[in-house]
Amino acid sequence: MQLVVNSRGSYLRKKNNCFLIKNDDKVLEVSAKKIESILITTSAYISTDAIKFAMDNNIDIIFLDYFGNPYGRVWHSKLGSTTLIRRKQLESSTGDRGLNLAKEWIICKIDNQIELLKNLKNSRSHKENDLKAYIDSIEDKKIALLKIKGVLEEKRNSIMAVEGMAAKEYFEALSYIMPERFKFKGRSRNPAKDEFNCLLNYGYGVLYSMVEKGCILAGLDPYLGFIHADNYNKKSLVFDLIEMFRFLVDKTVIYLFSKRKVKKEYFDQMKNGLSLNQEGKVILISALNETLDKKVRYRGRNIRNRNIIQFECHRIANNLLKQK
């Protein structure tokens, strides 16, 4: 589970073999054995004993900003694996190998989007035809992506263009199924222009920290990307790999809206947009943890959604090592 500290003034410290969170008169104790990571999302205090206790138990501590974007983390200083993986990653980040990996990750993203839309279509017979039209169009984008040949340096923009067109139609389809008062016009980031994107942005921030952790533990360099161009201090590979897992946040947010669990009171007005307040964060994180803890059949095994991220990072690292 993820331990979330999101109340202003909260204090996190170590007590015996547990983490203790205190806020005003409320006290919560959680065993270290139950925690995979700690998210600190607002003004809070943490003791050095708690930090060392987390490191001793291989629990990373992630600090999220007002919008849910991770801006820092603390974890142990050991490398996740051999540096040979990083060398292979660098060798494979260009040319036809890089192109094939980039295509694989974006195709996986599109497949997940299509599967999610198909599930939505099956439960919304009155919107079935329109959703089918969106699905067919996105599948055409997938076919176009499969046809791209060459080397990554020359085809990177083409891949991103096709992915962008598929994403545009995907979010149009999601807006189409939203209740009238929650419909939105495409993606908007920090700040979000609407409630749907506000929840997505915060959820993606949490997911981003999980993908970064997966890269480090698998021995991958999070700064060495394939699809997203290298940039100073930009974790390009994390931006690449998160694409395959965004649907986990998407389906969680859709669930919250479809079950009428989203309220206008969960959002605060700010300049040029909205922000998710503490009450809204609690609802989202709770629902997201339910999604992440759900077991699914994946590559021949039963596995929790949250563990698929680590599984895929290790699979990518192992495949890089096999390349000659």
C-alpha positions in Angstrom: 0.0 0.0 0.0 0.9 3.6 -0.3 0.9 5.6 2.9 -0.4 9.1 2.0 0.3 12.1 4.3 -1.9 14.8 3.0 -3.1 16.8 6.0 -1.4 20.1 6.7 0.7 20.0 9.9 0.8 16.2 10.0 3.9 14.7 11.7 5.4 11.3 10.6 7.8 9.5 12.8 9.0 6.0 13.7 7.5 4.0 16.6 8.9 0.6 17.2 8.4 -1.3 13.9 5.7 1.1 12.7 5.2 4.5 11.2 3.1 6.8 13.3 1.2 9.7 11.8 -0.1 12.4 14.1 -2.4 15.2 13.1 -4.1 17.3 15.8 -5.7 14.7 18.1 -5.7 11.9 15.5 -3.0 9.2 15.6 -2.5 6.4 13.1 0.0 3.6 13.3 0.9 1.5 10.2 3.3 -1.4 10.1 6.3 -1.0 7.8 5.6 -4.4 6.3 2.4 -3.1 4.8 3.9 -0.1 3.1 5.6 0.1 -0.4 5.9 3.9 -0.6 5.1 7.1 1.3 3.5 10.1 -0.4 3.7 13.4 1.3 1.5 15.9 -0.5 1.1 19.0 1.7 3.0 20.8 4.4 4.0 18.1 6.9 6.9 17.1 9.2 8.9 13.9 9.0 11.6 12.8 11.5 15.1 11.6 10.4 14.4 8.4 12.3 11.3 7.8 10.0 13.4 8.5 6.9 16.1 6.0 7.9 13.4 3.5 8.9 11.9 3.8 5.4 15.3 3.4 3.8 16.1 0.3 5.9 12.8 -1.2 4.7 13.2 -0.3 1.0 10.3 2.2 1.2 10.8 5.3 -0.9 9.4 8.7 0.2 7.9 10.8 -2.5 7.1 14.5 -2.2 4.3 15.8 -4.4 3.5 19.4 -5.2 0.1 21.1 -5.1 -0.9 19.4 -8.4 0.3 15.9 -7.6 3.6 16.2 -9.5 6.6 14.5 -7.7 9.3 17.1 -7.1 11.6 15.0 -5.0 12.1 11.6 -3.4 14.3 9.8 -0.8 15.4 6.2 -1.2 18.4 4.1 -0.6 21.5 4.9 -2.6 22.2 1.4 -4.1 21.8 0.9 -7.8 18.9 -1.3 -8.9 21.1 -3.6 -11.0 24.3 -3.8 -13.1 25.4 -0.8 -15.0 25.5 -3.1 -18.1 21.7 -2.5 -18.4 22.3 1.3 -18.7 24.9 0.7 -21.4 22.5 -1.5 -23.4 19.8 1.1 -22.9 22.0 3.7 -24.4 23.0 1.5 -27.3 19.3 0.7 -28.0 18.0 4.2 -27.7 18.6 5.0 -31.4 18.3 3.2 -34.7 15.8 0.5 -35.5 15.9 -1.0 -32.0 14.9 2.2 -30.5 12.1 2.6 -33.0 10.7 -0.9 -32.3 10.7 -0.2 -28.5 9.0 3.2 -28.9 6.4 1.7 -31.2 5.8 -1.2 -28.8 5.1 1.1 -25.8 2.8 3.4 -27.8 0.9 0.5 -29.3 0.5 -0.9 -25.7 -1.0 2.5 -24.7 -3.4 2.5 -27.6 -4.4 -1.1 -27.0 -5.3 -0.2 -23.4 -7.3 2.8 -24.5 -9.2 0.7 -27.0 -9.9 -1.9 -24.4 -11.2 0.7 -22.0 -13.5 2.2 -24.6 -14.8 -1.2 -25.6 -15.7 -1.9 -21.9 -17.5 1.5 -21.7 -19.3 0.8 -25.0 -20.6 -2.5 -23.7 -22.2 -0.9 -20.7 -23.7 2.1 -22.6 -25.9 0.7 -25.3 -27.4 4.1 -26.0 -24.0 5.4 -27.0 -22.7 2.2 -28.6 -22.5 3.4 -32.2 -20.7 6.6 -31.4 -18.2 4.9 -29.2 -17.6 2.3 -31.9 -16.8 5.0 -34.3 -14.2 6.4 -31.9 -12.7 2.9 -31.4 -12.5 2.3 -35.2 -10.7 5.6 -35.7 -8.2 4.9 -33.0 -7.6 1.4 -34.4 -6.8 3.1 -37.7 -4.1 5.2 -35.9 -2.6 1.9 -34.5 -2.4 0.5 -38.0 -0.6 3.7 -39.2 1.8 3.3 -36.3 2.6 -0.3 -37.2 3.5 0.8 -40.7 6.2 3.2 -39.6 9.7 1.9 -40.5 13.2 3.3 -40.2 15.3 4.6 -37.4 14.0 6.4 -34.3 15.9 9.6 -34.9 14.0 10.2 -38.1 10.6 8.8 -37.1 10.3 10.1 -33.5 8.0 13.0 -34.6 5.9 10.7 -36.7 5.3 8.4 -33.8 4.4 11.2 -31.5 2.1 12.7 -34.1 0.1 9.5 -34.5 0.0 9.0 -30.8 -1.3 12.5 -30.4 -4.1 12.0 -32.9 -5.2 8.8 -31.1 -5.1 10.5 -27.7 -7.2 13.4 -29.0 -10.0 11.0 -30.1 -9.7 9.0 -27.0 -10.3 12.0 -24.7 -13.2 13.1 -27.0 -14.8 9.7 -26.4 -14.3 10.0 -22.6 -15.8 13.5 -22.6 -18.7 12.1 -24.6 -19.7 9.7 -21.8 -19.3 12.2 -19.0 -22.4 13.7 -17.3 -23.3 17.0 -19.0 -21.9 19.2 -16.2 -18.5 17.4 -16.3 -17.8 17.3 -20.0 -14.4 18.7 -21.0 -12.5 19.9 -24.0 -9.4 17.8 -24.4 -6.4 17.5 -22.0 -5.5 20.4 -19.8 -2.6 20.4 -17.4 -1.4 22.5 -14.6 -3.7 24.0 -13.8 -6.5 21.8 -15.1 -9.4 23.6 -16.7 -12.0 21.1 -15.5 -12.7 18.5 -12.9 -11.9 15.5 -15.1 -8.4 16.7 -16.0 -7.8 17.8 -12.4 -8.3 14.3 -11.2 -6.3 12.9 -14.1 -3.3 15.2 -13.4 -3.1 14.3 -9.8 -3.4 10.6 -10.5 -0.8 10.7 -13.2 1.6 12.4 -10.7 1.2 9.4 -8.4 1.7 7.0 -11.3 4.8 8.9 -12.4 6.5 8.3 -9.1 5.7 4.5 -9.3 7.2 4.3 -12.8 10.3 6.1 -11.8 10.8 3.7 -8.9 10.2 0.8 -11.3 13.0 2.1 -13.6 15.5 2.5 -10.7 14.8 -1.0 -9.2 15.1 -2.6 -12.6 18.5 -0.8 -13.3 17.1 1.4 -16.1 18.3 5.0 -16.4 15.1 7.2 -16.0 16.8 10.1 -17.8 17.6 8.1 -21.0 14.4 8.1 -23.1 13.4 6.8 -26.5 10.2 8.6 -27.5 10.7 11.8 -25.5 13.8 13.7 -26.5 16.6 14.0 -24.0 16.5 17.2 -22.0 18.4 18.6 -19.1 17.1 17.2 -15.8 14.1 15.5 -17.6 13.3 11.9 -16.8 12.6 11.0 -20.4 12.3 7.2 -19.9 9.7 7.7 -17.2 7.6 9.8 -19.6 8.0 7.0 -22.2 7.0 4.1 -20.0 4.2 5.8 -18.1 2.2 5.8 -21.4 1.5 2.1 -21.0 0.0 2.5 -17.6 -2.1 5.7 -17.8 -5.2 3.7 -18.4 -5.1 2.6 -14.7 -5.7 6.3 -13.7 -8.1 6.8 -16.5 -10.4 3.9 -15.5 -10.2 5.0 -11.8 -11.3 8.5 -12.6 -14.1 7.3 -15.0 -15.3 5.0 -12.2 -15.5 8.0 -9.7 -17.6 9.9 -12.2 -19.9 7.0 -13.3 -20.6 6.2 -9.6 -21.4 9.8 -8.9 -18.6 10.0 -6.3 -17.2 13.3 -7.7 -18.5 16.5 -6.1 -17.8 20.1 -7.0 -16.7 20.7 -3.4 -13.6 18.6 -4.1 -12.1 21.3 -6.3 -10.8 24.8 -5.5 -10.8 27.7 -8.0 -7.5 29.1 -8.8 -6.1 31.4 -11.5 -6.8 29.9 -14.9 -8.1 26.7 -13.6 -8.9 24.2 -10.7 -6.9 22.4 -8.1 -7.8 19.3 -6.2 -8.3 19.9 -2.5 -7.5 17.6 0.4 -11.0 16.0 0.5 -10.7 15.3 -3.2 -7.2 13.8 -2.9 -8.4 11.4 -0.3 -11.2 10.1 -2.5 -8.9 9.8 -5.6 -6.0 8.1 -3.7 -8.4 5.6 -2.1 -10.0 4.7 -5.4 -6.6 4.5 -7.2 -5.2 2.2 -4.5 -8.2 -0.1 -5.1 -7.4 -0.2 -8.8 -3.7 -0.8 -8.2 -4.4 -3.6 -5.7 -6.8 -5.4 -8.0 -5.4 -8.7 -9.3 -5.5 -9.3 -13.1 -4.3 -12.0 -15.5 -1.2 -10.6 -17.1 1.3 -12.5 -19.3 0.2 -15.9 -17.9 0.2 -15.0 -14.2 -2.1 -13.4 -11.6 -0.6 -10.1 -10.6 -1.7 -6.9 -9.0 -2.0 -3.9 -11.3 0.6 -2.0 -9.3 3.1 -4.8 -9.7 2.7 -4.8 -13.5 4.7 -1.6 -13.6 7.7 -3.3 -11.9 7.2 -6.4 -13.9 7.4 -4.5 -17.2 10.5 -2.5 -16.1 12.3 -5.7 -15.3 11.1 -7.3 -18.6 12.5 -4.3 -20.6 15.8 -4.5 -18.7 16.1 -8.2 -19.3 15.4 -7.9 -23.0 18.0 -5.1 -23.2 20.6 -7.5 -21.7 19.8 -10.2 -24.3 20.5 -7.9 -27.2 23.9 -8.3 -28.8 
